[in-house]
Amino acid sequence: MDSSSSSSVGGLGTVDPQLQHFIEVETQKQCFQQLVHQMTELCWEKCMDKHGPKLDSWAEACFVNCVECFIDTSQFTLNRLEQTRKSKPVFSESFSD
């Protein structure tokens, strides 16, 4: 192990950029999986549990509408969070309150 990699891994306050990128990617994957799970649960309950076990044209249209609404809402929320994140420092003192 050379001195540059040992200082980025073992140094206090420094984070290996590759590790940081890996963690960010895995966190995004986890968030995506949670969204898919929530969407599936919500739309299944709304469109199938109340309508019956058959996937007919009504249930299909219900799923499409439910998924589109969920995606629109999620996109709006993510855009709002991104705007908020860009307007504030990453490590603000408000997190320590």
N, CA, C and O atoms as CSV, one atom per row, in Angstrom:
chain,resi,resn,atom,element,x,y,z
A,1,MET,N,N,0.851,-1.179,0.000
A,1,MET,CA,C,0.000,0.000,0.000
A,1,MET,C,C,0.888,1.231,0.000
A,1,MET,O,O,1.789,1.355,0.830
A,2,ASP,N,N,0.638,2.129,-0.921
A,2,ASP,CA,C,1.481,3.324,-0.970
A,2,ASP,C,C,0.941,4.379,-0.018
A,2,ASP,O,O,-0.160,4.241,0.515
A,3,SER,N,N,1.717,5.431,0.194
A,3,SER,CA,C,1.366,6.435,1.195
A,3,SER,C,C,0.116,7.215,0.814
A,3,SER,O,O,-0.626,7.637,1.701
A,4,SER,N,N,-0.148,7.425,-0.485
A,4,SER,CA,C,-1.336,8.185,-0.868
A,4,SER,C,C,-2.612,7.421,-0.571
A,4,SER,O,O,-3.596,8.013,-0.129
A,5,SER,N,N,-2.613,6.109,-0.806
A,5,SER,CA,C,-3.826,5.347,-0.517
A,5,SER,C,C,-4.005,5.145,0.972
A,5,SER,O,O,-5.139,5.117,1.449
A,6,SER,N,N,-2.934,5.006,1.716
A,6,SER,CA,C,-3.084,4.832,3.159
A,6,SER,C,C,-3.563,6.117,3.815
A,6,SER,O,O,-4.308,6.071,4.793
A,7,SER,N,N,-3.142,7.270,3.285
A,7,SER,CA,C,-3.597,8.513,3.890
A,7,SER,C,C,-5.055,8.788,3.542
A,7,SER,O,O,-5.775,9.372,4.353
A,8,SER,N,N,-5.510,8.381,2.352
A,8,SER,CA,C,-6.900,8.640,1.999
A,8,SER,C,C,-7.838,7.664,2.690
A,8,SER,O,O,-8.993,8.004,2.946
A,9,VAL,N,N,-7.371,6.464,2.998
A,9,VAL,CA,C,-8.215,5.493,3.664
A,9,VAL,C,C,-8.116,5.658,5.175
A,9,VAL,O,O,-9.135,5.656,5.865
A,10,GLY,N,N,-6.909,5.798,5.691
A,10,GLY,CA,C,-6.725,5.816,7.133
A,10,GLY,C,C,-6.680,7.188,7.748
A,10,GLY,O,O,-6.754,7.304,8.971
A,11,GLY,N,N,-6.563,8.230,6.960
A,11,GLY,CA,C,-6.451,9.570,7.513
A,11,GLY,C,C,-7.751,10.051,8.116
A,11,GLY,O,O,-8.829,9.730,7.616
A,12,LEU,N,N,-7.656,10.810,9.177
A,12,LEU,CA,C,-8.843,11.352,9.803
A,12,LEU,C,C,-9.381,12.501,8.959
A,12,LEU,O,O,-8.638,13.404,8.574
A,13,GLY,N,N,-10.659,12.457,8.680
A,13,GLY,CA,C,-11.284,13.553,7.957
A,13,GLY,C,C,-11.205,13.442,6.448
A,13,GLY,O,O,-11.867,14.211,5.752
A,14,THR,N,N,-10.425,12.520,5.917
A,14,THR,CA,C,-10.366,12.355,4.471
A,14,THR,C,C,-11.065,11.060,4.098
A,14,THR,O,O,-11.024,10.072,4.831
A,15,VAL,N,N,-11.709,11.093,2.938
A,15,VAL,CA,C,-12.439,9.936,2.463
A,15,VAL,C,C,-11.928,9.583,1.076
A,15,VAL,O,O,-11.756,10.456,0.226
A,16,ASP,N,N,-11.692,8.317,0.857
A,16,ASP,CA,C,-11.268,7.837,-0.450
A,16,ASP,C,C,-12.365,8.166,-1.466
A,16,ASP,O,O,-13.503,7.738,-1.276
A,17,PRO,N,N,-12.069,8.901,-2.528
A,17,PRO,CA,C,-13.093,9.287,-3.505
A,17,PRO,C,C,-13.800,8.086,-4.141
A,17,PRO,O,O,-15.002,8.149,-4.402
A,18,GLN,N,N,-13.076,7.005,-4.389
A,18,GLN,CA,C,-13.715,5.816,-4.965
A,18,GLN,C,C,-14.710,5.204,-3.986
A,18,GLN,O,O,-15.798,4.786,-4.382
A,19,LEU,N,N,-14.344,5.151,-2.724
A,19,LEU,CA,C,-15.243,4.623,-1.699
A,19,LEU,C,C,-16.466,5.520,-1.556
A,19,LEU,O,O,-17.590,5.032,-1.445
A,20,GLN,N,N,-16.249,6.814,-1.558
A,20,GLN,CA,C,-17.353,7.757,-1.449
A,20,GLN,C,C,-18.305,7.594,-2.634
A,20,GLN,O,O,-19.522,7.591,-2.449
A,21,HIS,N,N,-17.769,7.459,-3.840
A,21,HIS,CA,C,-18.597,7.269,-5.030
A,21,HIS,C,C,-19.383,5.960,-4.937
A,21,HIS,O,O,-20.570,5.921,-5.263
A,22,PHE,N,N,-18.722,4.891,-4.493
A,22,PHE,CA,C,-19.372,3.599,-4.339
A,22,PHE,C,C,-20.540,3.703,-3.361
A,22,PHE,O,O,-21.622,3.180,-3.628
A,23,ILE,N,N,-20.330,4.371,-2.237
A,23,ILE,CA,C,-21.375,4.526,-1.232
A,23,ILE,C,C,-22.543,5.334,-1.797
A,23,ILE,O,O,-23.701,4.996,-1.554
A,24,GLU,N,N,-22.252,6.393,-2.544
A,24,GLU,CA,C,-23.305,7.207,-3.143
A,24,GLU,C,C,-24.136,6.389,-4.129
A,24,GLU,O,O,-25.364,6.483,-4.136
A,25,VAL,N,N,-23.468,5.584,-4.965
A,25,VAL,CA,C,-24.166,4.753,-5.946
A,25,VAL,C,C,-25.043,3.722,-5.237
A,25,VAL,O,O,-26.199,3.526,-5.610
A,26,GLU,N,N,-24.498,3.071,-4.225
A,26,GLU,CA,C,-25.266,2.061,-3.493
A,26,GLU,C,C,-26.447,2.686,-2.755
A,26,GLU,O,O,-27.512,2.075,-2.663
A,27,THR,N,N,-26.270,3.888,-2.232
A,27,THR,CA,C,-27.358,4.590,-1.559
A,27,THR,C,C,-28.461,4.929,-2.553
A,27,THR,O,O,-29.644,4.799,-2.239
A,28,GLN,N,N,-28.080,5.364,-3.751
A,28,GLN,CA,C,-29.062,5.650,-4.788
A,28,GLN,C,C,-29.812,4.386,-5.195
A,28,GLN,O,O,-31.024,4.428,-5.410
A,29,LYS,N,N,-29.111,3.271,-5.301
A,29,LYS,CA,C,-29.765,2.002,-5.636
A,29,LYS,C,C,-30.773,1.625,-4.558
A,29,LYS,O,O,-31.889,1.201,-4.860
A,30,GLN,N,N,-30.376,1.781,-3.311
A,30,GLN,CA,C,-31.264,1.457,-2.195
A,30,GLN,C,C,-32.505,2.343,-2.223
A,30,GLN,O,O,-33.617,1.856,-2.020
A,31,CYS,N,N,-32.328,3.622,-2.469
A,31,CYS,CA,C,-33.467,4.539,-2.545
A,31,CYS,C,C,-34.403,4.155,-3.681
A,31,CYS,O,O,-35.624,4.186,-3.523
A,32,PHE,N,N,-33.835,3.795,-4.824
A,32,PHE,CA,C,-34.640,3.377,-5.964
A,32,PHE,C,C,-35.442,2.125,-5.630
A,32,PHE,O,O,-36.632,2.046,-5.935
A,33,GLN,N,N,-34.793,1.146,-5.004
A,33,GLN,CA,C,-35.490,-0.080,-4.630
A,33,GLN,C,C,-36.621,0.202,-3.645
A,33,GLN,O,O,-37.688,-0.404,-3.739
A,34,GLN,N,N,-36.398,1.109,-2.709
A,34,GLN,CA,C,-37.447,1.476,-1.755
A,34,GLN,C,C,-38.626,2.124,-2.471
A,34,GLN,O,O,-39.781,1.845,-2.150
A,35,LEU,N,N,-38.335,2.993,-3.445
A,35,LEU,CA,C,-39.401,3.633,-4.211
A,35,LEU,C,C,-40.212,2.608,-4.999
A,35,LEU,O,O,-41.441,2.671,-5.030
A,36,VAL,N,N,-39.524,1.671,-5.630
A,36,VAL,CA,C,-40.213,0.629,-6.391
A,36,VAL,C,C,-41.090,-0.206,-5.461
A,36,VAL,O,O,-42.229,-0.526,-5.800
A,37,HIS,N,N,-40.568,-0.554,-4.304
A,37,HIS,CA,C,-41.340,-1.334,-3.341
A,37,HIS,C,C,-42.571,-0.561,-2.881
A,37,HIS,O,O,-43.669,-1.116,-2.837
A,38,GLN,N,N,-42.401,0.704,-2.543
A,38,GLN,CA,C,-43.528,1.522,-2.098
A,38,GLN,C,C,-44.578,1.652,-3.196
A,38,GLN,O,O,-45.777,1.528,-2.943
A,39,MET,N,N,-44.111,1.905,-4.420
A,39,MET,CA,C,-45.026,2.061,-5.545
A,39,MET,C,C,-45.796,0.774,-5.796
A,39,MET,O,O,-47.008,0.804,-6.007
A,40,THR,N,N,-45.104,-0.346,-5.774
A,40,THR,CA,C,-45.754,-1.632,-6.005
A,40,THR,C,C,-46.799,-1.905,-4.934
A,40,THR,O,O,-47.920,-2.310,-5.239
A,41,GLU,N,N,-46.430,-1.686,-3.692
A,41,GLU,CA,C,-47.360,-1.927,-2.588
A,41,GLU,C,C,-48.587,-1.026,-2.682
A,41,GLU,O,O,-49.719,-1.489,-2.542
A,42,LEU,N,N,-48.357,0.249,-2.917
A,42,LEU,CA,C,-49.451,1.213,-3.006
A,42,LEU,C,C,-50.382,0.891,-4.171
A,42,LEU,O,O,-51.599,0.831,-3.998
A,43,CYS,N,N,-49.821,0.687,-5.340
A,43,CYS,CA,C,-50.643,0.457,-6.529
A,43,CYS,C,C,-51.319,-0.908,-6.496
A,43,CYS,O,O,-52.447,-1.050,-6.968
A,44,TRP,N,N,-50.649,-1.905,-5.947
A,44,TRP,CA,C,-51.272,-3.228,-5.845
A,44,TRP,C,C,-52.493,-3.150,-4.932
A,44,TRP,O,O,-53.558,-3.680,-5.249
A,45,GLU,N,N,-52.317,-2.479,-3.791
A,45,GLU,CA,C,-53.410,-2.342,-2.839
A,45,GLU,C,C,-54.567,-1.568,-3.461
A,45,GLU,O,O,-55.731,-1.931,-3.293
A,46,LYS,N,N,-54.239,-0.512,-4.171
A,46,LYS,CA,C,-55.271,0.345,-4.761
A,46,LYS,C,C,-55.989,-0.350,-5.916
A,46,LYS,O,O,-57.210,-0.248,-6.032
A,47,CYS,N,N,-55.252,-1.051,-6.766
A,47,CYS,CA,C,-55.820,-1.556,-8.015
A,47,CYS,C,C,-56.221,-3.024,-7.991
A,47,CYS,O,O,-57.132,-3.420,-8.719
A,48,MET,N,N,-55.574,-3.828,-7.185
A,48,MET,CA,C,-55.856,-5.261,-7.220
A,48,MET,C,C,-56.643,-5.738,-6.011
A,48,MET,O,O,-57.614,-6.479,-6.165
A,49,ASP,N,N,-56.253,-5.337,-4.832
A,49,ASP,CA,C,-56.910,-5.850,-3.630
A,49,ASP,C,C,-58.393,-5.486,-3.589
A,49,ASP,O,O,-59.214,-6.267,-3.109
A,50,LYS,N,N,-58.732,-4.307,-4.088
A,50,LYS,CA,C,-60.129,-3.855,-4.045
A,50,LYS,C,C,-60.916,-4.328,-5.262
A,50,LYS,O,O,-62.146,-4.342,-5.238
A,51,HIS,N,N,-60.224,-4.711,-6.310
A,51,HIS,CA,C,-60.911,-5.036,-7.561
A,51,HIS,C,C,-61.029,-6.540,-7.787
A,51,HIS,O,O,-61.942,-6.982,-8.485
A,52,GLY,N,N,-60.152,-7.313,-7.229
A,52,GLY,CA,C,-60.198,-8.759,-7.423
A,52,GLY,C,C,-58.909,-9.270,-8.034
A,52,GLY,O,O,-58.019,-8.488,-8.367
A,53,PRO,N,N,-58.808,-10.585,-8.183
A,53,PRO,CA,C,-57.557,-11.192,-8.627
A,53,PRO,C,C,-57.301,-11.134,-10.137
A,53,PRO,O,O,-56.242,-11.556,-10.602
A,54,LYS,N,N,-58.255,-10.621,-10.892
A,54,LYS,CA,C,-58.117,-10.621,-12.349
A,54,LYS,C,C,-57.506,-9.311,-12.851
A,54,LYS,O,O,-57.913,-8.229,-12.428
A,55,LEU,N,N,-56.534,-9.413,-13.750
A,55,LEU,CA,C,-55.912,-8.218,-14.336
A,55,LEU,C,C,-56.656,-7.878,-15.625
A,55,LEU,O,O,-56.273,-8.313,-16.711
A,56,ASP,N,N,-57.714,-7.103,-15.489
A,56,ASP,CA,C,-58.495,-6.709,-16.658
A,56,ASP,C,C,-58.089,-5.304,-17.098
A,56,ASP,O,O,-57.133,-4.735,-16.571
A,57,SER,N,N,-58.815,-4.754,-18.059
A,57,SER,CA,C,-58.441,-3.442,-18.596
A,57,SER,C,C,-58.576,-2.347,-17.534
A,57,SER,O,O,-57.793,-1.397,-17.530
A,58,TRP,N,N,-59.565,-2.468,-16.624
A,58,TRP,CA,C,-59.707,-1.484,-15.565
A,58,TRP,C,C,-58.493,-1.507,-14.647
A,58,TRP,O,O,-57.942,-0.457,-14.317
A,59,ALA,N,N,-58.068,-2.714,-14.227
A,59,ALA,CA,C,-56.925,-2.838,-13.322
A,59,ALA,C,C,-55.648,-2.363,-14.008
A,59,ALA,O,O,-54.802,-1.728,-13.378
A,60,GLU,N,N,-55.510,-2.668,-15.289
A,60,GLU,CA,C,-54.327,-2.219,-16.032
A,60,GLU,C,C,-54.274,-0.698,-16.093
A,60,GLU,O,O,-53.223,-0.102,-15.857
A,61,ALA,N,N,-55.409,-0.066,-16.410
A,61,ALA,CA,C,-55.459,1.396,-16.453
A,61,ALA,C,C,-55.198,1.987,-15.070
A,61,ALA,O,O,-54.551,3.026,-14.942
A,62,CYS,N,N,-55.703,1.322,-14.045
A,62,CYS,CA,C,-55.477,1.774,-12.670
A,62,CYS,C,C,-53.984,1.746,-12.339
A,62,CYS,O,O,-53.454,2.698,-11.765
A,63,PHE,N,N,-53.308,0.649,-12.703
A,63,PHE,CA,C,-51.864,0.543,-12.463
A,63,PHE,C,C,-51.098,1.638,-13.189
A,63,PHE,O,O,-50.215,2.275,-12.615
A,64,VAL,N,N,-51.438,1.852,-14.448
A,64,VAL,CA,C,-50.744,2.879,-15.235
A,64,VAL,C,C,-50.916,4.244,-14.579
A,64,VAL,O,O,-49.942,4.974,-14.398
A,65,ASN,N,N,-52.136,4.587,-14.226
A,65,ASN,CA,C,-52.400,5.887,-13.581
A,65,ASN,C,C,-51.687,6.002,-12.237
A,65,ASN,O,O,-51.116,7.043,-11.912
A,66,CYS,N,N,-51.727,4.924,-11.465
A,66,CYS,CA,C,-51.098,4.930,-10.151
A,66,CYS,C,C,-49.583,5.121,-10.269
A,66,CYS,O,O,-48.994,5.932,-9.554
A,67,VAL,N,N,-48.966,4.370,-11.171
A,67,VAL,CA,C,-47.517,4.460,-11.367
A,67,VAL,C,C,-47.130,5.849,-11.876
A,67,VAL,O,O,-46.159,6.431,-11.394
A,68,GLU,N,N,-47.870,6.382,-12.834
A,68,GLU,CA,C,-47.562,7.719,-13.355
A,68,GLU,C,C,-47.673,8.775,-12.260
A,68,GLU,O,O,-46.831,9.668,-12.162
A,69,CYS,N,N,-48.706,8.670,-11.445
A,69,CYS,CA,C,-48.881,9.617,-10.339
A,69,CYS,C,C,-47.739,9.483,-9.335
A,69,CYS,O,O,-47.211,10.487,-8.855
A,70,PHE,N,N,-47.359,8.253,-9.018
A,70,PHE,CA,C,-46.275,8.016,-8.072
A,70,PHE,C,C,-44.960,8.583,-8.611
A,70,PHE,O,O,-44.205,9.218,-7.874
A,71,ILE,N,N,-44.692,8.352,-9.891
A,71,ILE,CA,C,-43.457,8.855,-10.507
A,71,ILE,C,C,-43.454,10.379,-10.515
A,71,ILE,O,O,-42.444,10.997,-10.179
A,72,ASP,N,N,-44.579,10.994,-10.897
A,72,ASP,CA,C,-44.655,12.463,-10.909
A,72,ASP,C,C,-44.419,13.038,-9.517
A,72,ASP,O,O,-43.686,14.015,-9.359
A,73,THR,N,N,-45.037,12.433,-8.516
A,73,THR,CA,C,-44.873,12.905,-7.139
A,73,THR,C,C,-43.433,12.729,-6.665
A,73,THR,O,O,-42.860,13.622,-6.040
A,74,SER,N,N,-42.861,11.573,-6.968
A,74,SER,CA,C,-41.468,11.313,-6.572
A,74,SER,C,C,-40.513,12.274,-7.260
A,74,SER,O,O,-39.583,12.779,-6.631
A,75,GLN,N,N,-40.733,12.531,-8.543
A,75,GLN,CA,C,-39.866,13.450,-9.298
A,75,GLN,C,C,-39.964,14.862,-8.730
A,75,GLN,O,O,-38.954,15.547,-8.570
A,76,PHE,N,N,-41.179,15.289,-8.429
A,76,PHE,CA,C,-41.367,16.611,-7.829
A,76,PHE,C,C,-40.614,16.717,-6.500
A,76,PHE,O,O,-39.930,17.706,-6.238
A,77,THR,N,N,-40.753,15.683,-5.668
A,77,THR,CA,C,-40.087,15.660,-4.365
A,77,THR,C,C,-38.573,15.686,-4.527
A,77,THR,O,O,-37.886,16.447,-3.845
A,78,LEU,N,N,-38.054,14.861,-5.424
A,78,LEU,CA,C,-36.603,14.827,-5.644
A,78,LEU,C,C,-36.082,16.160,-6.163
A,78,LEU,O,O,-35.022,16.617,-5.736
A,79,ASN,N,N,-36.812,16.786,-7.075
A,79,ASN,CA,C,-36.397,18.092,-7.584
A,79,ASN,C,C,-36.381,19.130,-6.476
A,79,ASN,O,O,-35.467,19.951,-6.403
A,80,ARG,N,N,-37.387,19.098,-5.613
A,80,ARG,CA,C,-37.444,20.047,-4.510
A,80,ARG,C,C,-36.289,19.825,-3.536
A,80,ARG,O,O,-35.671,20.781,-3.068
A,81,LEU,N,N,-36.002,18.558,-3.233
A,81,LEU,CA,C,-34.875,18.252,-2.349
A,81,LEU,C,C,-33.548,18.681,-2.965
A,81,LEU,O,O,-32.667,19.179,-2.264
A,82,GLU,N,N,-33.406,18.492,-4.261
A,82,GLU,CA,C,-32.173,18.901,-4.945
A,82,GLU,C,C,-32.012,20.416,-4.893
A,82,GLU,O,O,-30.905,20.909,-4.674
A,83,GLN,N,N,-33.097,21.161,-5.092
A,83,GLN,CA,C,-33.038,22.623,-4.999
A,83,GLN,C,C,-32.638,23.053,-3.588
A,83,GLN,O,O,-31.835,23.970,-3.413
A,84,THR,N,N,-33.198,22.388,-2.597
A,84,THR,CA,C,-32.876,22.700,-1.204
A,84,THR,C,C,-31.420,22.382,-0.908
A,84,THR,O,O,-30.728,23.158,-0.249
A,85,ARG,N,N,-30.955,21.232,-1.400
A,85,ARG,CA,C,-29.573,20.823,-1.170
A,85,ARG,C,C,-28.599,21.804,-1.806
A,85,ARG,O,O,-27.564,22.114,-1.215
A,86,LYS,N,N,-28.908,22.294,-2.989
A,86,LYS,CA,C,-28.015,23.225,-3.675
A,86,LYS,C,C,-27.977,24.586,-2.998
A,86,LYS,O,O,-26.980,25.301,-3.096
A,87,SER,N,N,-29.038,24.942,-2.322
A,87,SER,CA,C,-29.086,26.261,-1.703
A,87,SER,C,C,-28.488,26.296,-0.298
A,87,SER,O,O,-28.305,27.372,0.271
A,88,LYS,N,N,-28.179,25.115,0.268
A,88,LYS,CA,C,-27.609,25.053,1.615
A,88,LYS,C,C,-26.296,24.287,1.595
A,88,LYS,O,O,-26.109,23.410,0.752
A,89,PRO,N,N,-25.375,24.604,2.514
A,89,PRO,CA,C,-24.137,23.836,2.615
A,89,PRO,C,C,-24.433,22.394,3.015
A,89,PRO,O,O,-25.442,22.117,3.663
A,90,VAL,N,N,-23.549,21.481,2.627
A,90,VAL,CA,C,-23.735,20.050,2.903
A,90,VAL,C,C,-23.757,19.786,4.396
A,90,VAL,O,O,-24.653,19.094,4.881
A,91,PHE,N,N,-22.802,20.317,5.135
A,91,PHE,CA,C,-22.720,20.085,6.566
A,91,PHE,C,C,-23.032,21.375,7.291
A,91,PHE,O,O,-22.131,22.084,7.740
A,92,SER,N,N,-24.310,21.673,7.403
A,92,SER,CA,C,-24.678,22.900,8.093
A,92,SER,C,C,-24.813,22.611,9.588
A,92,SER,O,O,-24.975,21.461,9.997
A,93,GLU,N,N,-24.748,23.637,10.371
A,93,GLU,CA,C,-24.851,23.464,11.812
A,93,GLU,C,C,-26.256,23.091,12.235
A,93,GLU,O,O,-26.463,22.673,13.374
A,94,SER,N,N,-27.227,23.230,11.346
A,94,SER,CA,C,-28.596,22.870,11.713
A,94,SER,C,C,-28.734,21.370,11.949
A,94,SER,O,O,-29.651,20.942,12.651
A,95,PHE,N,N,-27.839,20.561,11.375
A,95,PHE,CA,C,-27.888,19.119,11.597
A,95,PHE,C,C,-27.495,18.761,13.029
A,95,PHE,O,O,-27.896,17.708,13.526
A,96,SER,N,N,-26.735,19.597,13.689
A,96,SER,CA,C,-26.276,19.278,15.039
A,96,SER,C,C,-27.279,19.688,16.100
A,96,SER,O,O,-27.124,19.320,17.265
A,97,ASP,N,N,-28.315,20.449,15.724
A,97,ASP,CA,C,-29.345,20.864,16.692
A,97,ASP,C,C,-30.214,19.707,17.095
A,97,ASP,O,O,-31.130,19.874,17.901
